Amino acid sequence: MEGSGNKDTQYSKDMSTTLTYMNVPVLANFYIAPGLAIKAGVQPGFLLSAKSKGSTDEGGHWEDYDVSGTENLNKFDLSIPMGISYEFGDFVIDARYNLGLLNIAKTEKDREYHSENVSITVHSHDVKVKNSYIMLTLGYKINL
């Protein structure tokens, strides 16, 4: 799951967005010392679901909204994961940064969101949204 949130802006309050992706990381490990590796690769991602909620200013009063749907987002994402890992015994610690390459917001038209009592139009011609994040993993290797 990936997402974002903000507290208060001119047009929204307590907004949060949750995006669910199926990410497929393909990484190469380059061992620079026993147990110590740097890694880099490519990670395609496929959007499975999206959900936003918060409050918006509707004519001088705030209305809550809760909307789902992926129609205003690009279904494919691509990032470059890079990081470092260290193996000690059967344990592995891994730290990565994923650099998002593609704009996930569709920009060819304005986006409209509808909920029970609120309609929101986001003018998206200049919206640039990329998925970039830091990840820390602690693992245990099982010998099969």
PyMOL commands that set and color helices and strands:
alter all, ss='L'
color gray80, all
select strands_A, chain A and resi 2-8+12-23+26-33+36-58+61-68+76-88+91-100+111-114+119-122+133-140
alter strands_A, ss='S'
color yellow, strands_A
deselect
rebuild
show_as cartoon
